[in-house]
Amino acid sequence: MTATYYCVNHIMQFVSRLPELMQRKGVKDQKTLAEETGLSPTTVGKIYRGDFRRIEEKTILTLYNYFGCQSINEIIEIQ
């Protein structure tokens, strides 16, 4: 899942790793993830699809802790 943004002289693409993290942890769907993290289903859906312009720090930290990530790149990769 990707979102594309244009920066000076190049294009940045944000790739959501949320589907992979959910599968690895055995989270069955986005609704379950929203319920277990306290995030809104809309927020989870947007990140899952890579359909976002920005992500709140609290949201990233919630996902980071929930999945036991070692790096934010495990949630969102910038290409």
PyMOL Python script that loads the backbone (N, CA, C, O; Angstrom):
from pymol import cmd

cmd.read_pdbstr("""\
ATOM      1  N   MET A   1       0.844  -1.162   0.000  1.00  0.00           N
ATOM      2  CA  MET A   1       0.000   0.000   0.000  1.00  0.00           C
ATOM      3  C   MET A   1       0.895   1.231   0.000  1.00  0.00           C
ATOM      4  O   MET A   1       1.807   1.334   0.820  1.00  0.00           O
ATOM      5  N   THR A   2       0.643   2.167  -0.912  1.00  0.00           N
ATOM      6  CA  THR A   2       1.524   3.311  -1.010  1.00  0.00           C
ATOM      7  C   THR A   2       0.768   4.624  -1.115  1.00  0.00           C
ATOM      8  O   THR A   2      -0.371   4.678  -1.577  1.00  0.00           O
ATOM      9  N   ALA A   3       1.425   5.663  -0.679  1.00  0.00           N
ATOM     10  CA  ALA A   3       0.973   7.038  -0.879  1.00  0.00           C
ATOM     11  C   ALA A   3       2.159   7.764  -1.499  1.00  0.00           C
ATOM     12  O   ALA A   3       3.290   7.584  -1.049  1.00  0.00           O
ATOM     13  N   THR A   4       1.926   8.569  -2.509  1.00  0.00           N
ATOM     14  CA  THR A   4       3.003   9.247  -3.211  1.00  0.00           C
ATOM     15  C   THR A   4       2.972  10.732  -2.910  1.00  0.00           C
ATOM     16  O   THR A   4       1.914  11.358  -2.968  1.00  0.00           O
ATOM     17  N   TYR A   5       4.124  11.302  -2.589  1.00  0.00           N
ATOM     18  CA  TYR A   5       4.266  12.726  -2.314  1.00  0.00           C
ATOM     19  C   TYR A   5       5.435  13.263  -3.094  1.00  0.00           C
ATOM     20  O   TYR A   5       6.426  12.564  -3.301  1.00  0.00           O
ATOM     21  N   TYR A   6       5.326  14.496  -3.526  1.00  0.00           N
ATOM     22  CA  TYR A   6       6.371  15.126  -4.305  1.00  0.00           C
ATOM     23  C   TYR A   6       7.191  16.052  -3.423  1.00  0.00           C
ATOM     24  O   TYR A   6       6.643  16.914  -2.736  1.00  0.00           O
ATOM     25  N   CYS A   7       8.506  15.871  -3.445  1.00  0.00           N
ATOM     26  CA  CYS A   7       9.426  16.729  -2.716  1.00  0.00           C
ATOM     27  C   CYS A   7      10.247  17.483  -3.759  1.00  0.00           C
ATOM     28  O   CYS A   7      10.156  17.207  -4.955  1.00  0.00           O
ATOM     29  N   VAL A   8      11.025  18.410  -3.302  1.00  0.00           N
ATOM     30  CA  VAL A   8      11.888  19.141  -4.206  1.00  0.00           C
ATOM     31  C   VAL A   8      12.776  18.153  -4.959  1.00  0.00           C
ATOM     32  O   VAL A   8      13.562  17.422  -4.356  1.00  0.00           O
ATOM     33  N   ASN A   9      12.642  18.143  -6.257  1.00  0.00           N
ATOM     34  CA  ASN A   9      13.475  17.357  -7.175  1.00  0.00           C
ATOM     35  C   ASN A   9      13.256  15.838  -7.149  1.00  0.00           C
ATOM     36  O   ASN A   9      13.955  15.131  -7.874  1.00  0.00           O
ATOM     37  N   HIS A  10      12.331  15.307  -6.358  1.00  0.00           N
ATOM     38  CA  HIS A  10      12.073  13.868  -6.432  1.00  0.00           C
ATOM     39  C   HIS A  10      10.727  13.510  -5.791  1.00  0.00           C
ATOM     40  O   HIS A  10      10.108  14.316  -5.096  1.00  0.00           O
ATOM     41  N   ILE A  11      10.310  12.298  -6.046  1.00  0.00           N
ATOM     42  CA  ILE A  11       9.046  11.795  -5.521  1.00  0.00           C
ATOM     43  C   ILE A  11       9.341  10.884  -4.332  1.00  0.00           C
ATOM     44  O   ILE A  11      10.222  10.027  -4.402  1.00  0.00           O
ATOM     45  N   MET A  12       8.597  11.075  -3.237  1.00  0.00           N
ATOM     46  CA  MET A  12       8.706  10.181  -2.085  1.00  0.00           C
ATOM     47  C   MET A  12       7.458   9.316  -2.056  1.00  0.00           C
ATOM     48  O   MET A  12       6.347   9.795  -2.284  1.00  0.00           O
ATOM     49  N   GLN A  13       7.653   8.065  -1.779  1.00  0.00           N
ATOM     50  CA  GLN A  13       6.536   7.150  -1.664  1.00  0.00           C
ATOM     51  C   GLN A  13       6.536   6.549  -0.267  1.00  0.00           C
ATOM     52  O   GLN A  13       7.557   6.052   0.208  1.00  0.00           O
ATOM     53  N   PHE A  14       5.376   6.600   0.385  1.00  0.00           N
ATOM     54  CA  PHE A  14       5.222   5.992   1.701  1.00  0.00           C
ATOM     55  C   PHE A  14       4.528   4.647   1.517  1.00  0.00           C
ATOM     56  O   PHE A  14       3.434   4.573   0.956  1.00  0.00           O
ATOM     57  N   VAL A  15       5.161   3.604   1.983  1.00  0.00           N
ATOM     58  CA  VAL A  15       4.624   2.254   1.845  1.00  0.00           C
ATOM     59  C   VAL A  15       4.195   1.758   3.220  1.00  0.00           C
ATOM     60  O   VAL A  15       5.005   1.699   4.145  1.00  0.00           O
ATOM     61  N   SER A  16       2.924   1.404   3.350  1.00  0.00           N
ATOM     62  CA  SER A  16       2.399   0.898   4.611  1.00  0.00           C
ATOM     63  C   SER A  16       2.758  -0.572   4.771  1.00  0.00           C
ATOM     64  O   SER A  16       2.528  -1.382   3.873  1.00  0.00           O
ATOM     65  N   ARG A  17       3.319  -0.902   5.913  1.00  0.00           N
ATOM     66  CA  ARG A  17       3.647  -2.293   6.255  1.00  0.00           C
ATOM     67  C   ARG A  17       2.610  -2.887   7.204  1.00  0.00           C
ATOM     68  O   ARG A  17       2.784  -3.995   7.711  1.00  0.00           O
ATOM     69  N   LEU A  18       1.537  -2.146   7.436  1.00  0.00           N
ATOM     70  CA  LEU A  18       0.519  -2.584   8.384  1.00  0.00           C
ATOM     71  C   LEU A  18      -0.083  -3.951   8.025  1.00  0.00           C
ATOM     72  O   LEU A  18      -0.257  -4.781   8.916  1.00  0.00           O
ATOM     73  N   PRO A  19      -0.407  -4.212   6.745  1.00  0.00           N
ATOM     74  CA  PRO A  19      -0.950  -5.546   6.433  1.00  0.00           C
ATOM     75  C   PRO A  19      -0.007  -6.683   6.840  1.00  0.00           C
ATOM     76  O   PRO A  19      -0.458  -7.710   7.347  1.00  0.00           O
ATOM     77  N   GLU A  20       1.291  -6.505   6.621  1.00  0.00           N
ATOM     78  CA  GLU A  20       2.269  -7.540   6.978  1.00  0.00           C
ATOM     79  C   GLU A  20       2.363  -7.704   8.494  1.00  0.00           C
ATOM     80  O   GLU A  20       2.418  -8.823   9.003  1.00  0.00           O
ATOM     81  N   LEU A  21       2.380  -6.577   9.209  1.00  0.00           N
ATOM     82  CA  LEU A  21       2.449  -6.642  10.677  1.00  0.00           C
ATOM     83  C   LEU A  21       1.227  -7.343  11.253  1.00  0.00           C
ATOM     84  O   LEU A  21       1.339  -8.159  12.167  1.00  0.00           O
ATOM     85  N   MET A  22       0.069  -7.019  10.713  1.00  0.00           N
ATOM     86  CA  MET A  22      -1.167  -7.642  11.197  1.00  0.00           C
ATOM     87  C   MET A  22      -1.152  -9.140  10.952  1.00  0.00           C
ATOM     88  O   MET A  22      -1.535  -9.924  11.821  1.00  0.00           O
ATOM     89  N   GLN A  23      -0.712  -9.530   9.779  1.00  0.00           N
ATOM     90  CA  GLN A  23      -0.662 -10.957   9.461  1.00  0.00           C
ATOM     91  C   GLN A  23       0.302 -11.682  10.393  1.00  0.00           C
ATOM     92  O   GLN A  23      -0.014 -12.753  10.912  1.00  0.00           O
ATOM     93  N   ARG A  24       1.468 -11.101  10.601  1.00  0.00           N
ATOM     94  CA  ARG A  24       2.468 -11.716  11.470  1.00  0.00           C
ATOM     95  C   ARG A  24       1.976 -11.889  12.900  1.00  0.00           C
ATOM     96  O   ARG A  24       2.277 -12.890  13.551  1.00  0.00           O
ATOM     97  N   LYS A  25       1.213 -10.904  13.387  1.00  0.00           N
ATOM     98  CA  LYS A  25       0.722 -10.962  14.764  1.00  0.00           C
ATOM     99  C   LYS A  25      -0.592 -11.734  14.867  1.00  0.00           C
ATOM    100  O   LYS A  25      -1.056 -12.017  15.971  1.00  0.00           O
ATOM    101  N   GLY A  26      -1.190 -12.074  13.735  1.00  0.00           N
ATOM    102  CA  GLY A  26      -2.439 -12.820  13.755  1.00  0.00           C
ATOM    103  C   GLY A  26      -3.664 -11.959  14.004  1.00  0.00           C
ATOM    104  O   GLY A  26      -4.684 -12.450  14.487  1.00  0.00           O
ATOM    105  N   VAL A  27      -3.567 -10.674  13.678  1.00  0.00           N
ATOM    106  CA  VAL A  27      -4.713  -9.775  13.823  1.00  0.00           C
ATOM    107  C   VAL A  27      -5.601 -10.003  12.601  1.00  0.00           C
ATOM    108  O   VAL A  27      -5.167  -9.809  11.465  1.00  0.00           O
ATOM    109  N   LYS A  28      -6.844 -10.415  12.841  1.00  0.00           N
ATOM    110  CA  LYS A  28      -7.683 -10.883  11.733  1.00  0.00           C
ATOM    111  C   LYS A  28      -8.176  -9.790  10.795  1.00  0.00           C
ATOM    112  O   LYS A  28      -8.362 -10.042   9.605  1.00  0.00           O
ATOM    113  N   ASP A  29      -8.392  -8.575  11.309  1.00  0.00           N
ATOM    114  CA  ASP A  29      -8.887  -7.511  10.430  1.00  0.00           C
ATOM    115  C   ASP A  29      -8.627  -6.134  11.038  1.00  0.00           C
ATOM    116  O   ASP A  29      -8.191  -6.008  12.182  1.00  0.00           O
ATOM    117  N   GLN A  30      -8.905  -5.120  10.247  1.00  0.00           N
ATOM    118  CA  GLN A  30      -8.669  -3.742  10.680  1.00  0.00           C
ATOM    119  C   GLN A  30      -9.531  -3.359  11.876  1.00  0.00           C
ATOM    120  O   GLN A  30      -9.087  -2.621  12.755  1.00  0.00           O
ATOM    121  N   LYS A  31     -10.752  -3.854  11.909  1.00  0.00           N
ATOM    122  CA  LYS A  31     -11.654  -3.550  13.032  1.00  0.00           C
ATOM    123  C   LYS A  31     -11.067  -4.067  14.344  1.00  0.00           C
ATOM    124  O   LYS A  31     -11.108  -3.380  15.366  1.00  0.00           O
ATOM    125  N   THR A  32     -10.530  -5.263  14.307  1.00  0.00           N
ATOM    126  CA  THR A  32      -9.908  -5.851  15.498  1.00  0.00           C
ATOM    127  C   THR A  32      -8.715  -5.015  15.944  1.00  0.00           C
ATOM    128  O   THR A  32      -8.544  -4.754  17.134  1.00  0.00           O
ATOM    129  N   LEU A  33      -7.889  -4.595  14.984  1.00  0.00           N
ATOM    130  CA  LEU A  33      -6.732  -3.764  15.324  1.00  0.00           C
ATOM    131  C   LEU A  33      -7.193  -2.463  15.970  1.00  0.00           C
ATOM    132  O   LEU A  33      -6.613  -2.025  16.963  1.00  0.00           O
ATOM    133  N   ALA A  34      -8.218  -1.850  15.420  1.00  0.00           N
ATOM    134  CA  ALA A  34      -8.743  -0.602  15.991  1.00  0.00           C
ATOM    135  C   ALA A  34      -9.218  -0.827  17.424  1.00  0.00           C
ATOM    136  O   ALA A  34      -8.923  -0.028  18.313  1.00  0.00           O
ATOM    137  N   GLU A  35      -9.944  -1.901  17.642  1.00  0.00           N
ATOM    138  CA  GLU A  35     -10.459  -2.193  18.981  1.00  0.00           C
ATOM    139  C   GLU A  35      -9.332  -2.457  19.979  1.00  0.00           C
ATOM    140  O   GLU A  35      -9.386  -1.996  21.119  1.00  0.00           O
ATOM    141  N   GLU A  36      -8.313  -3.201  19.548  1.00  0.00           N
ATOM    142  CA  GLU A  36      -7.229  -3.581  20.458  1.00  0.00           C
ATOM    143  C   GLU A  36      -6.260  -2.441  20.753  1.00  0.00           C
ATOM    144  O   GLU A  36      -5.587  -2.453  21.784  1.00  0.00           O
ATOM    145  N   THR A  37      -6.182  -1.461  19.862  1.00  0.00           N
ATOM    146  CA  THR A  37      -5.245  -0.352  20.056  1.00  0.00           C
ATOM    147  C   THR A  37      -5.922   0.923  20.543  1.00  0.00           C
ATOM    148  O   THR A  37      -5.259   1.825  21.056  1.00  0.00           O
ATOM    149  N   GLY A  38      -7.245   1.001  20.383  1.00  0.00           N
ATOM    150  CA  GLY A  38      -7.951   2.222  20.724  1.00  0.00           C
ATOM    151  C   GLY A  38      -7.911   3.271  19.626  1.00  0.00           C
ATOM    152  O   GLY A  38      -8.412   4.381  19.807  1.00  0.00           O
ATOM    153  N   LEU A  39      -7.315   2.925  18.484  1.00  0.00           N
ATOM    154  CA  LEU A  39      -7.291   3.837  17.340  1.00  0.00           C
ATOM    155  C   LEU A  39      -8.633   3.776  16.629  1.00  0.00           C
ATOM    156  O   LEU A  39      -9.356   2.786  16.740  1.00  0.00           O
ATOM    157  N   SER A  40      -8.964   4.827  15.906  1.00  0.00           N
ATOM    158  CA  SER A  40     -10.236   4.810  15.192  1.00  0.00           C
ATOM    159  C   SER A  40     -10.134   3.879  13.981  1.00  0.00           C
ATOM    160  O   SER A  40      -9.067   3.758  13.381  1.00  0.00           O
ATOM    161  N   PRO A  41     -11.237   3.223  13.623  1.00  0.00           N
ATOM    162  CA  PRO A  41     -11.237   2.366  12.440  1.00  0.00           C
ATOM    163  C   PRO A  41     -10.856   3.136  11.174  1.00  0.00           C
ATOM    164  O   PRO A  41     -10.223   2.578  10.277  1.00  0.00           O
ATOM    165  N   THR A  42     -11.235   4.402  11.098  1.00  0.00           N
ATOM    166  CA  THR A  42     -10.888   5.224   9.932  1.00  0.00           C
ATOM    167  C   THR A  42      -9.378   5.405   9.840  1.00  0.00           C
ATOM    168  O   THR A  42      -8.798   5.280   8.761  1.00  0.00           O
ATOM    169  N   THR A  43      -8.751   5.696  10.957  1.00  0.00           N
ATOM    170  CA  THR A  43      -7.293   5.870  10.983  1.00  0.00           C
ATOM    171  C   THR A  43      -6.589   4.590  10.591  1.00  0.00           C
ATOM    172  O   THR A  43      -5.674   4.608   9.768  1.00  0.00           O
ATOM    173  N   VAL A  44      -7.002   3.488  11.169  1.00  0.00           N
ATOM    174  CA  VAL A  44      -6.395   2.195  10.848  1.00  0.00           C
ATOM    175  C   VAL A  44      -6.564   1.897   9.364  1.00  0.00           C
ATOM    176  O   VAL A  44      -5.616   1.459   8.712  1.00  0.00           O
ATOM    177  N   GLY A  45      -7.752   2.125   8.825  1.00  0.00           N
ATOM    178  CA  GLY A  45      -8.017   1.857   7.410  1.00  0.00           C
ATOM    179  C   GLY A  45      -7.150   2.692   6.493  1.00  0.00           C
ATOM    180  O   GLY A  45      -6.621   2.182   5.505  1.00  0.00           O
ATOM    181  N   LYS A  46      -6.997   3.958   6.803  1.00  0.00           N
ATOM    182  CA  LYS A  46      -6.169   4.841   5.971  1.00  0.00           C
ATOM    183  C   LYS A  46      -4.710   4.410   5.981  1.00  0.00           C
ATOM    184  O   LYS A  46      -4.061   4.384   4.935  1.00  0.00           O
ATOM    185  N   ILE A  47      -4.196   4.074   7.149  1.00  0.00           N
ATOM    186  CA  ILE A  47      -2.808   3.624   7.215  1.00  0.00           C
ATOM    187  C   ILE A  47      -2.658   2.287   6.503  1.00  0.00           C
ATOM    188  O   ILE A  47      -1.684   2.079   5.779  1.00  0.00           O
ATOM    189  N   TYR A  48      -3.599   1.391   6.696  1.00  0.00           N
ATOM    190  CA  TYR A  48      -3.571   0.073   6.051  1.00  0.00           C
ATOM    191  C   TYR A  48      -3.479   0.212   4.535  1.00  0.00           C
ATOM    192  O   TYR A  48      -2.714  -0.500   3.886  1.00  0.00           O
ATOM    193  N   ARG A  49      -4.263   1.133   3.975  1.00  0.00           N
ATOM    194  CA  ARG A  49      -4.302   1.341   2.518  1.00  0.00           C
ATOM    195  C   ARG A  49      -3.199   2.263   2.015  1.00  0.00           C
ATOM    196  O   ARG A  49      -3.006   2.396   0.807  1.00  0.00           O
ATOM    197  N   GLY A  50      -2.476   2.900   2.928  1.00  0.00           N
ATOM    198  CA  GLY A  50      -1.469   3.866   2.517  1.00  0.00           C
ATOM    199  C   GLY A  50      -2.103   5.148   2.011  1.00  0.00           C
ATOM    200  O   GLY A  50      -1.515   5.861   1.198  1.00  0.00           O
ATOM    201  N   ASP A  51      -3.302   5.440   2.493  1.00  0.00           N
ATOM    202  CA  ASP A  51      -4.088   6.587   2.038  1.00  0.00           C
ATOM    203  C   ASP A  51      -4.085   7.668   3.117  1.00  0.00           C
ATOM    204  O   ASP A  51      -5.099   7.908   3.772  1.00  0.00           O
ATOM    205  N   PHE A  52      -2.933   8.316   3.291  1.00  0.00           N
ATOM    206  CA  PHE A  52      -2.815   9.326   4.338  1.00  0.00           C
ATOM    207  C   PHE A  52      -1.855  10.421   3.897  1.00  0.00           C
ATOM    208  O   PHE A  52      -0.992  10.210   3.044  1.00  0.00           O
ATOM    209  N   ARG A  53      -2.023  11.583   4.489  1.00  0.00           N
ATOM    210  CA  ARG A  53      -1.122  12.715   4.245  1.00  0.00           C
ATOM    211  C   ARG A  53      -0.190  12.923   5.430  1.00  0.00           C
ATOM    212  O   ARG A  53       0.937  13.391   5.266  1.00  0.00           O
ATOM    213  N   ARG A  54      -0.653  12.580   6.606  1.00  0.00           N
ATOM    214  CA  ARG A  54       0.167  12.687   7.809  1.00  0.00           C
ATOM    215  C   ARG A  54      -0.348  11.672   8.823  1.00  0.00           C
ATOM    216  O   ARG A  54      -1.482  11.200   8.734  1.00  0.00           O
ATOM    217  N   ILE A  55       0.495  11.353   9.772  1.00  0.00           N
ATOM    218  CA  ILE A  55       0.107  10.437  10.841  1.00  0.00           C
ATOM    219  C   ILE A  55       0.509  11.082  12.153  1.00  0.00           C
ATOM    220  O   ILE A  55       1.644  11.531  12.313  1.00  0.00           O
ATOM    221  N   GLU A  56      -0.418  11.124  13.083  1.00  0.00           N
ATOM    222  CA  GLU A  56      -0.145  11.684  14.402  1.00  0.00           C
ATOM    223  C   GLU A  56       0.936  10.853  15.116  1.00  0.00           C
ATOM    224  O   GLU A  56       1.008   9.635  14.959  1.00  0.00           O
ATOM    225  N   GLU A  57       1.751  11.531  15.884  1.00  0.00           N
ATOM    226  CA  GLU A  57       2.799  10.853  16.651  1.00  0.00           C
ATOM    227  C   GLU A  57       2.197   9.788  17.570  1.00  0.00           C
ATOM    228  O   GLU A  57       2.741   8.690  17.689  1.00  0.00           O
ATOM    229  N   LYS A  58       1.081  10.109  18.214  1.00  0.00           N
ATOM    230  CA  LYS A  58       0.418   9.161  19.113  1.00  0.00           C
ATOM    231  C   LYS A  58       0.021   7.881  18.364  1.00  0.00           C
ATOM    232  O   LYS A  58       0.132   6.780  18.904  1.00  0.00           O
ATOM    233  N   THR A  59      -0.433   8.033  17.142  1.00  0.00           N
ATOM    234  CA  THR A  59      -0.848   6.874  16.330  1.00  0.00           C
ATOM    235  C   THR A  59       0.340   5.984  16.023  1.00  0.00           C
ATOM    236  O   THR A  59       0.267   4.765  16.183  1.00  0.00           O
ATOM    237  N   ILE A  60       1.436   6.588  15.584  1.00  0.00           N
ATOM    238  CA  ILE A  60       2.641   5.812  15.273  1.00  0.00           C
ATOM    239  C   ILE A  60       3.151   5.100  16.521  1.00  0.00           C
ATOM    240  O   ILE A  60       3.508   3.923  16.469  1.00  0.00           O
ATOM    241  N   LEU A  61       3.184   5.816  17.644  1.00  0.00           N
ATOM    242  CA  LEU A  61       3.672   5.208  18.885  1.00  0.00           C
ATOM    243  C   LEU A  61       2.771   4.066  19.347  1.00  0.00           C
ATOM    244  O   LEU A  61       3.257   3.056  19.856  1.00  0.00           O
ATOM    245  N   THR A  62       1.466   4.226  19.171  1.00  0.00           N
ATOM    246  CA  THR A  62       0.530   3.165  19.538  1.00  0.00           C
ATOM    247  C   THR A  62       0.800   1.911  18.711  1.00  0.00           C
ATOM    248  O   THR A  62       0.880   0.812  19.259  1.00  0.00           O
ATOM    249  N   LEU A  63       0.941   2.071  17.396  1.00  0.00           N
ATOM    250  CA  LEU A  63       1.219   0.925  16.517  1.00  0.00           C
ATOM    251  C   LEU A  63       2.601   0.339  16.805  1.00  0.00           C
ATOM    252  O   LEU A  63       2.770  -0.880  16.827  1.00  0.00           O
ATOM    253  N   TYR A  64       3.569   1.197  17.021  1.00  0.00           N
ATOM    254  CA  TYR A  64       4.945   0.787  17.333  1.00  0.00           C
ATOM    255  C   TYR A  64       4.965  -0.119  18.562  1.00  0.00           C
ATOM    256  O   TYR A  64       5.576  -1.187  18.546  1.00  0.00           O
ATOM    257  N   ASN A  65       4.299   0.311  19.611  1.00  0.00           N
ATOM    258  CA  ASN A  65       4.265  -0.480  20.849  1.00  0.00           C
ATOM    259  C   ASN A  65       3.415  -1.738  20.699  1.00  0.00           C
ATOM    260  O   ASN A  65       3.800  -2.799  21.190  1.00  0.00           O
ATOM    261  N   TYR A  66       2.292  -1.642  20.044  1.00  0.00           N
ATOM    262  CA  TYR A  66       1.403  -2.785  19.869  1.00  0.00           C
ATOM    263  C   TYR A  66       2.102  -3.932  19.137  1.00  0.00           C
ATOM    264  O   TYR A  66       1.986  -5.094  19.524  1.00  0.00           O
ATOM    265  N   PHE A  67       2.829  -3.584  18.073  1.00  0.00           N
ATOM    266  CA  PHE A  67       3.496  -4.620  17.276  1.00  0.00           C
ATOM    267  C   PHE A  67       4.908  -4.928  17.756  1.00  0.00           C
ATOM    268  O   PHE A  67       5.563  -5.815  17.210  1.00  0.00           O
ATOM    269  N   GLY A  68       5.387  -4.210  18.770  1.00  0.00           N
ATOM    270  CA  GLY A  68       6.734  -4.453  19.284  1.00  0.00           C
ATOM    271  C   GLY A  68       7.817  -4.142  18.268  1.00  0.00           C
ATOM    272  O   GLY A  68       8.800  -4.874  18.150  1.00  0.00           O
ATOM    273  N   CYS A  69       7.633  -3.063  17.540  1.00  0.00           N
ATOM    274  CA  CYS A  69       8.572  -2.694  16.481  1.00  0.00           C
ATOM    275  C   CYS A  69       9.903  -2.218  17.052  1.00  0.00           C
ATOM    276  O   CYS A  69       9.971  -1.723  18.177  1.00  0.00           O
ATOM    277  N   GLN A  70      10.942  -2.372  16.269  1.00  0.00           N
ATOM    278  CA  GLN A  70      12.270  -1.879  16.610  1.00  0.00           C
ATOM    279  C   GLN A  70      12.573  -0.578  15.869  1.00  0.00           C
ATOM    280  O   GLN A  70      13.483   0.163  16.241  1.00  0.00           O
ATOM    281  N   SER A  71      11.792  -0.309  14.808  1.00  0.00           N
ATOM    282  CA  SER A  71      11.991   0.875  13.980  1.00  0.00           C
ATOM    283  C   SER A  71      10.651   1.307  13.388  1.00  0.00           C
ATOM    284  O   SER A  71       9.794   0.473  13.097  1.00  0.00           O
ATOM    285  N   ILE A  72      10.483   2.592  13.215  1.00  0.00           N
ATOM    286  CA  ILE A  72       9.259   3.095  12.584  1.00  0.00           C
ATOM    287  C   ILE A  72       9.139   2.581  11.154  1.00  0.00           C
ATOM    288  O   ILE A  72       8.033   2.453  10.630  1.00  0.00           O
ATOM    289  N   ASN A  73      10.272   2.287  10.523  1.00  0.00           N
ATOM    290  CA  ASN A  73      10.258   1.737   9.159  1.00  0.00           C
ATOM    291  C   ASN A  73       9.532   0.402   9.075  1.00  0.00           C
ATOM    292  O   ASN A  73       9.180  -0.039   7.980  1.00  0.00           O
ATOM    293  N   GLU A  74       9.306  -0.237  10.191  1.00  0.00           N
ATOM    294  CA  GLU A  74       8.531  -1.482  10.175  1.00  0.00           C
ATOM    295  C   GLU A  74       7.052  -1.204   9.960  1.00  0.00           C
ATOM    296  O   GLU A  74       6.300  -2.101   9.580  1.00  0.00           O
ATOM    297  N   ILE A  75       6.629   0.031  10.201  1.00  0.00           N
ATOM    298  CA  ILE A  75       5.231   0.419  10.015  1.00  0.00           C
ATOM    299  C   ILE A  75       5.055   1.147   8.696  1.00  0.00           C
ATOM    300  O   ILE A  75       4.182   0.803   7.898  1.00  0.00           O
ATOM    301  N   ILE A  76       5.885   2.151   8.472  1.00  0.00           N
ATOM    302  CA  ILE A  76       5.836   2.962   7.259  1.00  0.00           C
ATOM    303  C   ILE A  76       7.238   3.051   6.679  1.00  0.00           C
ATOM    304  O   ILE A  76       8.175   3.465   7.362  1.00  0.00           O
ATOM    305  N   GLU A  77       7.380   2.668   5.430  1.00  0.00           N
ATOM    306  CA  GLU A  77       8.660   2.770   4.762  1.00  0.00           C
ATOM    307  C   GLU A  77       8.625   3.929   3.778  1.00  0.00           C
ATOM    308  O   GLU A  77       7.667   4.080   3.020  1.00  0.00           O
ATOM    309  N   ILE A  78       9.657   4.734   3.793  1.00  0.00           N
ATOM    310  CA  ILE A  78       9.755   5.842   2.845  1.00  0.00           C
ATOM    311  C   ILE A  78      10.726   5.423   1.739  1.00  0.00           C
ATOM    312  O   ILE A  78      11.883   5.084   1.990  1.00  0.00           O
ATOM    313  N   GLN A  79      10.217   5.458   0.525  1.00  0.00           N
ATOM    314  CA  GLN A  79      11.047   5.064  -0.623  1.00  0.00           C
ATOM    315  C   GLN A  79      11.364   6.267  -1.475  1.00  0.00           C
ATOM    316  O   GLN A  79      12.053   6.142  -2.488  1.00  0.00           O
TER     317      GLN A  79
END
""", "prot")
cmd.dss("prot")
cmd.show_as("cartoon", "prot")
cmd.util.cbc("prot")
cmd.orient("prot")
